Amino acid sequence: MAISGFQDWVSAQRADGYDISYERIDTGGYPFSLALTVGRFGVAAPLRAWTVSGDAATVSFKPWQWDRYEVSSDQPIRLSAVVMPASRNTPVVINGLTGDFQVQRDAAQHQLRLVASDVSGPNGLTIGKVGLSGSMPFRAPQDRDGNLVTGHLELVAAQMPGIVPKGLSEQIEAAILDFTVSGPQPNLDHSMAKRLSDWRDAGGGIDVTKIAVAWQDLNLSGDGTISLDEYLRPLAAFGMQATGLSDTARRFEDAGLIDRQIRRYIEMGIGLLSLGSGQTGMVRFPVTIQDGILSLGPVALAEVPPIVAGAGPLPPAVPAPKTGEITTFPDLAPPPTVSEETLGAGSSEAPSATPEPVPPTPAQ
C-alpha cells in the first residue's frame, strides 16, 4: 500500500507538469513503522524553475498515522533554481537533512519543517545549518488576500565571499527571516516571468514581519514589504534599526574601503541619528528599492536588476550625462546584519548565544 501510494503520488505530480524519476524503492521498518528509501532520484518543477536530485532520501511514517511523514538523508542532495542562476553550473549541496511534513486536512494546511547541515553552493557559499519551517494551504488560494506560504528561515555560520567585500570577514554569524507570501497561485505551466507578472498583477506581495542578521559588530533588525515593478525588479520598503555601525566603519577603514574622513562623517551621522533612540549607538533608518535603485535613506547605493533577466518591457532610455556630470553609483556596501543582542532588543529576557535552528520534534 505504501509503495502503491507513492507511485500514485508520482503519477499525480507528473500530470501536473513535474518531471520525477527514481532508480529504486527500498522498504523497511514494518510493522511498527514504514520507511521508503528512494534511490537515485530527481525532481524538476514545470519549466525547470527548480530541480532537486540525490543518491538517497528516506520517508518514514507510522502505519496508523498517514498524515505525518519524517524525511531524512545522509547523502548529498543537490538543488538548483532559476532565481539563483549560478546554481545551474554549481548547485547548492546539502550533506545532511532531517525534517517532517504534516498534512492537516481538517485545518486545510500543509506544514513542513527541515534542518539542513553542511551546505555549500556557488561562489564559495557555505552554511553550517539552515532551519526552515512553513505552512501552505491544502488548496492554493485564488484571490489576492489568500496566503500562498508562511515561513520562518534561519541561517547559522554562513560564509558568503561573493557578497562581502574583500578585506572584511566573510562570516555571517546568524540570520533570521519571517515572511508571508500572499496572492493567488499563478499557472505553473507558464514561464517564470509570466508567473511572476501574473502574481504581481493579481496583487501578490511578500510581508516580511522580521529580518535580523548578525555580522561581526554590526547588528540589524527590521520589517517591511516586497513586491515587483513592471520590469520584475524588487519594489521594497523596510524600516530598519542597527547597532555597531561605528565599529563597522572602522573595519571598512582598516580594509581600505573608505578613508578616515568618510569614517568620521559616518560616525557623526550615527551620533545624530541615534539621538532619542533610547539606546546608545542605535540608529533607525529606511531602506527602499524603487525604480531599480537600492537606497539607504536618501542615498542611492546600487542598481537592482530584474529577478528574471529580460523580463517585462524595456526600461526607459537613460539620457546621456551632461559634460562633466558623473552618474555612476558607488560600490555597494556589505549587507547590514544583526546579532542576538539586537534580536533580543525590547525583551526582558537576557540575550542568548548565537541562535541554532530548532530541530523537528514529534507531534503531540
C-alpha positions in Angstrom: 0.0 0.0 0.0 2.8 2.4 0.8 4.7 1.7 -2.4 1.4 2.0 -4.4 0.6 5.3 -2.7 4.0 6.7 -3.5 3.6 5.7 -7.1 0.2 7.2 -7.3 1.6 10.5 -5.9 4.4 10.4 -8.5 1.8 9.9 -11.3 -0.3 12.9 -10.0 2.8 15.1 -9.9 3.8 14.2 -13.4 0.3 15.0 -14.5 0.8 18.5 -13.0 3.9 19.0 -15.1 6.7 17.9 -12.7 9.4 15.6 -14.0 10.1 12.9 -11.4 12.5 10.0 -11.8 14.0 7.4 -9.5 16.0 4.2 -9.8 14.6 2.1 -7.0 12.5 2.0 -3.8 13.7 0.1 -0.7 11.4 -0.6 2.2 11.8 -1.4 5.8 10.6 -0.9 9.4 7.5 -3.0 9.2 5.2 -3.5 11.2 5.8 -0.6 13.7 6.8 1.9 11.1 7.2 2.1 7.4 10.3 3.5 5.7 10.6 4.1 2.0 14.1 4.9 0.7 14.1 6.3 -2.8 17.4 5.8 -4.5 18.9 7.9 -7.3 16.0 10.3 -7.6 15.4 13.6 -9.4 12.6 16.1 -9.3 12.2 19.1 -11.7 9.4 21.7 -11.4 7.5 22.8 -14.5 9.8 24.6 -17.0 12.6 23.6 -14.6 12.1 26.5 -12.3 13.9 24.4 -9.7 15.4 20.9 -9.6 16.3 18.5 -6.7 18.4 15.4 -7.0 20.2 13.0 -4.8 21.5 9.5 -4.2 19.0 8.5 -1.5 16.3 10.0 0.7 14.1 8.3 3.3 10.4 9.0 4.1 9.1 7.1 7.1 5.7 7.1 8.9 3.6 5.0 11.2 1.0 2.6 9.6 -1.7 4.2 11.8 -0.6 7.8 11.1 -0.8 8.6 7.4 -0.8 12.4 7.8 2.7 12.8 9.2 5.9 11.9 7.4 9.5 12.2 8.6 12.2 13.0 6.0 15.9 12.3 6.3 19.0 11.9 4.2 22.7 11.4 4.9 23.6 11.5 1.2 24.3 14.7 -0.7 21.2 16.4 -2.1 21.7 18.9 -5.0 19.5 22.0 -5.6 19.3 24.5 -8.4 16.8 27.2 -9.3 16.2 29.8 -11.9 16.2 32.6 -9.3 19.8 31.5 -8.5 21.4 31.5 -12.0 24.9 30.4 -10.7 23.3 27.2 -9.2 22.8 25.8 -12.7 26.5 25.2 -13.0 27.3 24.9 -9.3 24.3 23.5 -7.5 23.6 24.0 -3.8 24.6 20.8 -2.0 23.1 19.7 1.3 25.1 17.0 3.1 22.6 16.3 5.9 18.9 16.7 6.0 16.2 15.9 8.7 12.6 17.1 9.0 9.0 16.3 8.8 5.9 17.0 6.7 2.4 17.0 8.0 -0.9 17.1 6.1 -3.6 18.7 8.2 -6.7 18.2 6.0 -9.1 19.4 8.7 -7.1 22.6 9.1 -6.6 22.8 5.3 -2.9 23.2 5.8 0.4 21.5 4.9 3.3 22.0 7.4 6.9 21.5 6.6 10.0 21.6 8.9 13.5 21.0 7.7 17.0 21.3 9.1 19.9 21.2 6.6 23.5 21.0 7.7 26.9 21.3 5.9 25.5 23.3 3.0 27.7 24.6 0.1 26.9 26.4 -3.1 28.1 28.7 -5.9 30.6 31.5 -5.4 32.1 29.9 -2.3 28.9 29.8 -0.3 28.9 27.7 2.8 26.3 27.5 5.7 26.7 25.5 8.9 23.0 25.0 9.4 19.8 26.1 7.8 16.4 25.8 9.6 13.2 26.2 7.6 9.6 25.8 8.8 6.5 26.9 7.0 2.9 26.2 6.1 0.8 26.4 2.9 -2.9 25.9 2.3 -4.2 22.4 1.3 -5.7 24.2 -1.7 -3.9 27.1 -3.4 -5.6 30.5 -2.9 -7.3 32.1 -5.9 -7.6 35.6 -4.6 -5.1 38.4 -3.6 -5.9 38.1 0.1 -5.0 34.4 0.4 -1.6 33.3 1.7 0.5 31.1 -0.5 3.2 30.4 2.0 4.1 31.5 5.6 7.6 30.7 6.6 10.5 31.0 9.0 14.1 30.8 7.9 17.3 30.7 10.0 21.0 30.6 8.9 23.9 29.9 11.3 27.6 30.2 10.5 27.3 31.3 6.8 30.3 32.2 4.6 29.3 34.5 1.7 32.5 35.6 -0.1 30.5 36.6 -3.2 28.7 39.3 -1.2 31.1 40.6 1.4 33.8 43.0 0.0 37.4 41.8 0.2 39.2 42.7 3.4 36.2 42.1 5.6 35.0 39.0 7.4 33.0 36.7 5.1 31.3 35.0 8.1 27.8 35.9 8.9 27.1 34.5 12.4 23.3 34.3 12.2 20.3 35.5 10.1 16.5 35.1 10.7 13.7 35.8 8.3 9.9 35.6 9.0 7.7 36.1 5.9 4.3 35.6 4.3 3.7 35.3 0.6 0.2 36.4 -0.3 -1.8 36.4 -3.6 -3.2 33.8 -5.9 -1.1 30.9 -7.1 -0.1 31.5 -10.8 -0.4 28.9 -13.5 2.6 26.5 -13.2 2.5 25.8 -16.9 3.6 29.4 -17.7 7.2 30.7 -17.8 8.8 32.0 -14.6 8.5 35.6 -15.9 4.8 35.1 -16.8 4.1 33.5 -13.4 5.8 36.4 -11.5 4.0 39.1 -13.6 0.6 37.3 -13.2 1.2 37.1 -9.4 2.2 40.7 -9.2 -0.8 41.9 -11.4 -3.2 40.0 -9.1 -1.9 41.9 -6.0 0.7 39.4 -4.8 3.3 40.6 -2.3 5.6 39.5 0.5 5.2 40.7 4.0 8.5 40.4 5.9 7.5 40.5 9.6 11.1 40.1 10.8 14.5 40.2 9.4 17.6 40.1 11.5 21.3 39.5 10.8 24.5 39.3 12.9 27.8 40.1 11.2 30.8 41.0 13.4 30.0 44.2 15.3 27.1 45.1 13.0 23.6 44.1 14.1 20.5 44.7 12.1 16.8 44.1 12.5 13.6 45.4 11.0 10.5 44.6 8.9 8.9 45.6 5.6 7.2 44.6 2.4 8.3 43.4 -1.0 6.5 43.4 -4.4 7.6 43.6 -8.1 7.6 46.5 -10.5 6.7 46.4 -14.2 10.2 45.2 -15.1 10.1 42.4 -12.4 12.5 44.3 -10.2 12.0 44.1 -6.5 10.0 47.0 -5.1 10.6 47.2 -1.3 10.2 49.4 1.7 11.8 48.5 5.1 12.2 50.2 8.4 15.5 49.1 10.0 17.4 49.6 13.1 21.1 48.8 13.7 23.9 48.9 16.3 27.6 48.6 15.7 27.8 50.9 12.8 30.8 52.9 14.2 32.9 49.8 14.7 31.9 48.6 11.3 33.0 51.9 9.8 36.4 51.4 11.4 36.7 47.9 9.9 35.9 49.4 6.5 38.7 52.0 7.0 41.2 49.3 8.1 40.3 47.3 5.0 41.0 50.3 2.8 37.4 50.6 1.6 36.9 54.1 3.0 39.3 56.8 4.1 39.5 58.4 7.6 37.4 61.4 6.6 34.5 59.3 5.4 34.7 57.2 8.5 34.4 60.4 10.7 31.4 61.6 8.7 29.7 58.2 9.2 30.3 58.4 13.0 29.0 62.0 13.1 25.9 60.9 11.2 25.4 57.9 13.6 25.6 60.2 16.5 22.9 62.4 15.1 20.6 59.6 14.0 20.9 57.8 17.3 19.6 60.8 19.3 16.4 59.9 21.1 16.6 56.2 20.2 16.9 55.2 23.8 19.9 53.0 23.2 23.5 54.2 22.7 24.6 53.7 19.1 21.2 52.5 17.9 20.3 54.0 14.6 16.9 53.8 12.8 16.7 54.3 9.0 14.6 53.4 6.0 15.8 51.0 3.2 14.0 51.1 -0.1 14.2 49.7 -3.6 12.3 51.7 -6.2 12.9 52.1 -9.9 15.7 49.6 -9.7 17.7 51.6 -7.2 18.6 50.4 -3.7 18.6 53.4 -1.3 19.6 53.9 2.3 17.5 56.8 3.4 18.0 59.5 0.7 21.3 58.0 -0.5 21.3 55.7 -3.6 23.6 52.8 -3.2 23.3 50.5 -6.1 21.2 49.3 -9.1 19.0 46.3 -8.6 18.4 44.1 -11.8 15.2 42.2 -12.6 14.6 38.8 -11.0 14.3 37.3 -14.4 16.7 38.8 -17.0 15.0 40.3 -20.0 11.5 40.2 -18.4 9.0 42.9 -18.8 9.1 46.0 -21.1 12.4 47.6 -21.8 13.3 50.3 -19.2 13.2 53.9 -20.5 16.4 55.1 -22.1 18.8 56.9 -19.8 19.7 60.3 -21.0 23.3 60.9 -21.8 25.1 62.7 -18.9 25.9 66.4 -19.3 29.5 67.4 -19.8 31.4 66.9 -16.5 28.5 65.2 -14.9 29.1 61.9 -13.1 26.1 59.5 -13.0 27.8 56.3 -11.7 26.8 54.6 -8.5 29.3 53.9 -5.6 30.2 50.3 -4.8 27.5 48.5 -2.7 28.5 48.2 0.9 28.2 44.8 2.6 24.6 44.0 3.8 23.8 45.2 7.3 23.5 42.4 9.8 22.3 41.6 13.3 23.4 39.7 16.4 21.5 38.1 19.3 21.8 41.4 21.2 19.6 43.0 18.6 17.3 40.0 18.2 16.6 40.3 22.0 16.1 44.1 21.9 12.9 45.0 23.7 12.7 41.7 25.5 13.0 41.4 29.3 15.0 38.2 28.8 18.7 38.2 28.6 20.1 37.6 25.1 21.2 34.1 24.4 24.1 32.7 22.3 24.0 32.6 18.5 20.7 31.1 17.5 20.5 27.5 16.5 17.7 26.2 14.2 15.2 24.2 16.3 15.3 20.6 15.1 11.9 19.0 14.3 10.1 17.5 17.3 7.4 14.7 17.3 3.8 15.9 17.1 1.9 15.8 20.3 
